[in-house]
Amino acid sequence: MESIYAALLLHKAGGKINETNVEKVLTAAGAKVDKDQIVKLIAGLKSTDIEDIIKSASAASVVAAPAEGAVKKKEEKKKKEEEPEEEEPTGIGSLF
């Protein structure tokens, strides 16, 4: 996963995305360098446009965001229904 982040950073900075540069970024960040993973990443990126990947990921997150909000609202409503209301203390307990 770190190699993907390194490639995205290089892309954003306008650098050339190749094995050497990805390895340099990972080393500078103190991350573990997995050369096999880097080779696979670079091979995969050669046949694709990284901008298209970023746009499709952004579109997917926009679609997923409203659905997540609806699930959270349902969970909060359910949680409120499950919580019993605290009873007011009576007798001597109400003094404290």
N, CA and C atoms as an extended XYZ file, in Angstrom:
288
Properties=species:S:1:pos:R:3:atomname:S:1:resname:S:1:resid:I:1 pbc="F F F"
N         0.824       -1.185        0.000 N   MET     1
C         0.000        0.000        0.000 CA  MET     1
C         0.874        1.257        0.000 C   MET     1
N         1.997        1.178        0.693 N   GLU     2
C         2.873        2.341        0.775 CA  GLU     2
C         3.410        2.723       -0.596 C   GLU     2
N         3.646        1.718       -1.448 N   SER     3
C         4.173        2.019       -2.784 CA  SER     3
C         3.136        2.779       -3.616 C   SER     3
N         1.872        2.499       -3.388 N   ILE     4
C         0.810        3.237       -4.091 CA  ILE     4
C         0.812        4.690       -3.631 C   ILE     4
N         0.954        4.888       -2.317 N   TYR     5
C         1.018        6.260       -1.796 CA  TYR     5
C         2.223        6.999       -2.381 C   TYR     5
N         3.348        6.307       -2.483 N   ALA     6
C         4.550        6.923       -3.038 CA  ALA     6
C         4.321        7.318       -4.488 C   ALA     6
N         3.663        6.451       -5.251 N   ALA     7
C         3.374        6.764       -6.649 CA  ALA     7
C         2.433        7.960       -6.758 C   ALA     7
N         1.426        8.011       -5.889 N   LEU     8
C         0.506        9.150       -5.899 CA  LEU     8
C         1.228       10.449       -5.539 C   LEU     8
N         2.132       10.366       -4.581 N   LEU     9
C         2.910       11.549       -4.195 CA  LEU     9
C         3.777       12.015       -5.353 C   LEU     9
N         4.440       11.077       -6.018 N   LEU    10
C         5.257       11.444       -7.171 CA  LEU    10
C         4.401       12.067       -8.267 C   LEU    10
N         3.241       11.511       -8.500 N   HIS    11
C         2.337       12.060       -9.514 CA  HIS    11
C         1.923       13.487       -9.168 C   HIS    11
N         1.530       13.687       -7.919 N   LYS    12
C         1.092       15.012       -7.468 CA  LYS    12
C         2.218       16.037       -7.577 C   LYS    12
N         3.444       15.594       -7.287 N   ALA    13
C         4.595       16.498       -7.329 CA  ALA    13
C         5.136       16.680       -8.742 C   ALA    13
N         4.592       15.927       -9.694 N   GLY    14
C         5.039       16.066      -11.078 CA  GLY    14
C         6.295       15.263      -11.376 C   GLY    14
N         6.650       14.342      -10.493 N   GLY    15
C         7.832       13.518      -10.702 CA  GLY    15
C         7.530       12.320      -11.582 C   GLY    15
N         8.583       11.720      -12.096 N   LYS    16
C         8.431       10.537      -12.936 CA  LYS    16
C         8.198        9.332      -12.022 C   LYS    16
N         7.156        8.564      -12.331 N   ILE    17
C         6.841        7.390      -11.525 CA  ILE    17
C         7.571        6.195      -12.119 C   ILE    17
N         8.670        5.835      -11.475 N   ASN    18
C         9.418        4.646      -11.869 CA  ASN    18
C         9.900        3.940      -10.606 C   ASN    18
N        10.489        2.769      -10.789 N   GLU    19
C        10.892        1.954       -9.641 CA  GLU    19
C        11.872        2.688       -8.729 C   GLU    19
N        12.836        3.356       -9.328 N   THR    20
C        13.861        4.046       -8.542 CA  THR    20
C        13.256        5.157       -7.693 C   THR    20
N        12.390        5.962       -8.304 N   ASN    21
C        11.799        7.085       -7.574 CA  ASN    21
C        10.848        6.623       -6.479 C   ASN    21
N        10.048        5.588       -6.745 N   VAL    22
C         9.151        5.066       -5.720 CA  VAL    22
C         9.964        4.534       -4.555 C   VAL    22
N        11.052        3.837       -4.857 N   GLU    23
C        11.916        3.307       -3.800 CA  GLU    23
C        12.542        4.438       -2.984 C   GLU    23
N        12.942        5.506       -3.641 N   LYS    24
C        13.525        6.659       -2.936 CA  LYS    24
C        12.510        7.292       -1.988 C   LYS    24
N        11.272        7.439       -2.443 N   VAL    25
C        10.229        8.040       -1.605 CA  VAL    25
C         9.981        7.171       -0.380 C   VAL    25
N         9.865        5.865       -0.594 N   LEU    26
C         9.624        4.957        0.524 CA  LEU    26
C        10.774        4.976        1.522 C   LEU    26
N        11.986        4.980        1.008 N   THR    27
C        13.162        5.018        1.886 CA  THR    27
C        13.191        6.317        2.681 C   THR    27
N        12.899        7.432        2.020 N   ALA    28
C        12.894        8.730        2.701 CA  ALA    28
C        11.826        8.787        3.787 C   ALA    28
N        10.725        8.083        3.559 N   ALA    29
C         9.637        8.079        4.536 CA  ALA    29
C         9.878        7.072        5.656 C   ALA    29
N        10.898        6.263        5.506 N   GLY    30
C        11.191        5.266        6.529 CA  GLY    30
C        10.315        4.033        6.429 C   GLY    30
N         9.704        3.836        5.266 N   ALA    31
C         8.830        2.681        5.069 CA  ALA    31
C         9.621        1.498        4.533 C   ALA    31
N         9.056        0.316        4.720 N   LYS    32
C         9.678       -0.901        4.223 CA  LYS    32
C         9.559       -0.930        2.700 C   LYS    32
N        10.657       -1.249        2.021 N   VAL    33
C        10.668       -1.297        0.565 CA  VAL    33
C        10.504       -2.741        0.116 C   VAL    33
N         9.414       -3.005       -0.617 N   ASP    34
C         9.162       -4.324       -1.190 CA  ASP    34
C         9.327       -4.179       -2.701 C   ASP    34
N        10.498       -4.579       -3.210 N   LYS    35
C        10.816       -4.352       -4.619 CA  LYS    35
C         9.867       -5.089       -5.554 C   LYS    35
N         9.417       -6.281       -5.166 N   ASP    36
C         8.464       -7.018       -6.012 CA  ASP    36
C         7.161       -6.248       -6.168 C   ASP    36
N         6.696       -5.663       -5.074 N   GLN    37
C         5.456       -4.887       -5.114 CA  GLN    37
C         5.626       -3.641       -5.984 C   GLN    37
N         6.782       -3.020       -5.902 N   ILE    38
C         7.048       -1.821       -6.702 CA  ILE    38
C         7.061       -2.172       -8.187 C   ILE    38
N         7.698       -3.292       -8.532 N   VAL    39
C         7.751       -3.723       -9.929 CA  VAL    39
C         6.339       -3.961      -10.467 C   VAL    39
N         5.494       -4.625       -9.673 N   LYS    40
C         4.111       -4.888      -10.089 CA  LYS    40
C         3.331       -3.583      -10.249 C   LYS    40
N         3.538       -2.655       -9.326 N   LEU    41
C         2.852       -1.368       -9.380 CA  LEU    41
C         3.226       -0.611      -10.648 C   LEU    41
N         4.505       -0.512      -10.935 N   ILE    42
C         4.974        0.225      -12.110 CA  ILE    42
C         4.451       -0.435      -13.382 C   ILE    42
N         4.453       -1.754      -13.420 N   ALA    43
C         3.937       -2.468      -14.592 CA  ALA    43
C         2.449       -2.183      -14.780 C   ALA    43
N         1.702       -2.136      -13.697 N   GLY    44
C         0.280       -1.845      -13.773 CA  GLY    44
C        -0.017       -0.424      -14.191 C   GLY    44
N         0.825        0.495      -13.782 N   LEU    45
C         0.603        1.900      -14.115 CA  LEU    45
C         0.998        2.239      -15.546 C   LEU    45
N         1.848        1.424      -16.169 N   LYS    46
C         2.275        1.709      -17.542 CA  LYS    46
C         1.110        1.637      -18.520 C   LYS    46
N         0.154        0.765      -18.253 N   SER    47
C        -0.956        0.585      -19.184 CA  SER    47
C        -2.191        1.414      -18.808 C   SER    47
N        -2.081        2.242      -17.781 N   THR    48
C        -3.227        3.039      -17.351 CA  THR    48
C        -2.827        4.491      -17.146 C   THR    48
N        -3.840        5.337      -17.077 N   ASP    49
C        -3.628        6.751      -16.784 CA  ASP    49
C        -3.985        6.968      -15.321 C   ASP    49
N        -3.029        7.427      -14.544 N   ILE    50
C        -3.234        7.577      -13.103 CA  ILE    50
C        -4.347        8.582      -12.806 C   ILE    50
N        -4.542        9.570      -13.662 N   GLU    51
C        -5.623       10.547      -13.463 CA  GLU    51
C        -6.992        9.868      -13.548 C   GLU    51
N        -7.133        8.920      -14.486 N   ASP    52
C        -8.395        8.180      -14.595 CA  ASP    52
C        -8.670        7.376      -13.334 C   ASP    52
N        -7.625        6.778      -12.777 N   ILE    53
C        -7.773        5.998      -11.546 CA  ILE    53
C        -8.214        6.899      -10.397 C   ILE    53
N        -7.601        8.066      -10.292 N   ILE    54
C        -7.939        9.008       -9.220 CA  ILE    54
C        -9.381        9.490       -9.375 C   ILE    54
N        -9.788        9.809      -10.613 N   LYS    55
C       -11.154       10.282      -10.850 CA  LYS    55
C       -12.177        9.205      -10.522 C   LYS    55
N       -11.900        7.957      -10.916 N   SER    56
C       -12.861        6.890      -10.637 CA  SER    56
C       -12.945        6.610       -9.140 C   SER    56
N       -11.827        6.723       -8.438 N   ALA    57
C       -11.836        6.528       -6.984 CA  ALA    57
C       -12.598        7.659       -6.297 C   ALA    57
N       -12.449        8.873       -6.800 N   SER    58
C       -13.165       10.015       -6.229 CA  SER    58
C       -14.663        9.874       -6.445 C   SER    58
N       -15.049        9.421       -7.620 N   ALA    59
C       -16.476        9.243       -7.919 CA  ALA    59
C       -17.070        8.154       -7.032 C   ALA    59
N       -16.323        7.102       -6.799 N   ALA    60
C       -16.810        6.018       -5.945 CA  ALA    60
C       -16.983        6.489       -4.509 C   ALA    60
N       -16.086        7.335       -4.033 N   SER    61
C       -16.205        7.819       -2.661 CA  SER    61
C       -17.379        8.780       -2.513 C   SER    61
N       -17.685        9.538       -3.551 N   VAL    62
C       -18.823       10.454       -3.509 CA  VAL    62
C       -20.123        9.662       -3.444 C   VAL    62
N       -20.189        8.564       -4.177 N   VAL    63
C       -21.383        7.723       -4.166 CA  VAL    63
C       -21.522        7.015       -2.830 C   VAL    63
N       -20.427        6.577       -2.248 N   ALA    64
C       -20.470        5.833       -0.992 CA  ALA    64
C       -20.761        6.733        0.201 C   ALA    64
N       -20.384        7.987        0.143 N   ALA    65
C       -20.539        8.885        1.288 CA  ALA    65
C       -21.983        9.040        1.754 C   ALA    65
N       -22.953        9.290        0.871 N   PRO    66
C       -24.331        9.419        1.355 CA  PRO    66
C       -24.856        8.123        1.974 C   PRO    66
N       -24.473        7.005        1.417 N   ALA    67
C       -24.935        5.724        1.960 CA  ALA    67
C       -24.394        5.515        3.368 C   ALA    67
N       -23.147        5.872        3.591 N   GLU    68
C       -22.567        5.741        4.924 CA  GLU    68
C       -23.284        6.637        5.920 C   GLU    68
N       -23.649        7.840        5.495 N   GLY    69
C       -24.362        8.766        6.368 CA  GLY    69
C       -25.713        8.220        6.778 C   GLY    69
N       -26.403        7.587        5.849 N   ALA    70
C       -27.720        7.015        6.160 CA  ALA    70
C       -27.592        5.875        7.153 C   ALA    70
N       -26.557        5.058        6.999 N   VAL    71
C       -26.343        3.939        7.918 CA  VAL    71
C       -26.036        4.465        9.314 C   VAL    71
N       -25.218        5.505        9.400 N   LYS    72
C       -24.878        6.075       10.704 CA  LYS    72
C       -26.111        6.638       11.398 C   LYS    72
N       -26.975        7.313       10.632 N   LYS    73
C       -28.188        7.883       11.222 CA  LYS    73
C       -29.091        6.782       11.760 C   LYS    73
N       -29.211        5.676       11.010 N   LYS    74
C       -30.034        4.567       11.465 CA  LYS    74
C       -29.460        3.957       12.738 C   LYS    74
N       -28.125        3.831       12.780 N   GLU    75
C       -27.487        3.263       13.967 CA  GLU    75
C       -27.705        4.157       15.183 C   GLU    75
N       -27.582        5.477       14.986 N   GLU    76
C       -27.784        6.406       16.098 CA  GLU    76
C       -29.223        6.338       16.600 C   GLU    76
N       -30.177        6.267       15.677 N   LYS    77
C       -31.581        6.195       16.056 CA  LYS    77
C       -31.852        4.910       16.817 C   LYS    77
N       -31.284        3.810       16.333 N   LYS    78
C       -31.469        2.520       16.990 CA  LYS    78
C       -30.847        2.532       18.382 C   LYS    78
N       -29.684        3.162       18.495 N   LYS    79
C       -28.994        3.238       19.776 CA  LYS    79
C       -29.821        4.026       20.788 C   LYS    79
N       -30.423        5.124       20.332 N   LYS    80
C       -31.256        5.935       21.217 CA  LYS    80
C       -32.469        5.162       21.695 C   LYS    80
N       -33.042        4.363       20.792 N   GLU    81
C       -34.218        3.573       21.160 CA  GLU    81
C       -33.868        2.497       22.177 C   GLU    81
N       -32.662        1.950       22.085 N   GLU    82
C       -32.251        0.866       22.971 CA  GLU    82
C       -31.884        1.346       24.367 C   GLU    82
N       -31.402        2.578       24.481 N   GLU    83
C       -30.970        3.090       25.774 CA  GLU    83
C       -32.176        3.385       26.659 C   GLU    83
N       -32.253        2.735       27.797 N   PRO    84
C       -33.364        3.046       28.704 CA  PRO    84
C       -33.119        4.399       29.371 C   PRO    84
N       -34.194        5.101       29.588 N   GLU    85
C       -34.066        6.395       30.245 CA  GLU    85
C       -33.818        6.172       31.730 C   GLU    85
N       -32.961        7.016       32.288 N   GLU    86
C       -32.652        6.887       33.711 CA  GLU    86
C       -33.846        7.380       34.528 C   GLU    86
N       -34.135        6.631       35.549 N   GLU    87
C       -35.242        7.016       36.416 CA  GLU    87
C       -34.757        8.016       37.449 C   GLU    87
N       -35.605        8.930       37.782 N   GLU    88
C       -35.286        9.924       38.812 CA  GLU    88
C       -35.235        9.204       40.167 C   GLU    88
N       -34.185        9.481       40.919 N   PRO    89
C       -34.105        8.858       42.232 CA  PRO    89
C       -35.206        9.404       43.146 C   PRO    89
N       -35.705        8.541       43.972 N   THR    90
C       -36.753        8.947       44.924 CA  THR    90
C       -36.255        8.714       46.342 C   THR    90
N       -36.933        9.279       47.259 N   GLY    91
C       -36.574        9.101       48.663 CA  GLY    91
C       -35.273        9.811       48.995 C   GLY    91
N       -34.499        9.221       49.857 N   ILE    92
C       -33.261        9.834       50.327 CA  ILE    92
C       -32.212        9.926       49.202 C   ILE    92
N       -32.301        9.040       48.224 N   GLY    93
C       -31.377        9.066       47.095 CA  GLY    93
C       -31.500       10.330       46.275 C   GLY    93
N       -32.629       10.993       46.300 N   SER    94
C       -32.821       12.201       45.497 CA  SER    94
C       -32.060       13.394       46.097 C   SER    94
N       -31.581       13.266       47.300 N   LEU    95
C       -30.837       14.354       47.923 CA  LEU    95
C       -29.403       14.451       47.429 C   LEU    95
N       -28.939       13.388       46.875 N   PHE    96
C       -27.523       13.359       46.470 CA  PHE    96
C       -27.327       13.583       45.017 C   PHE    96
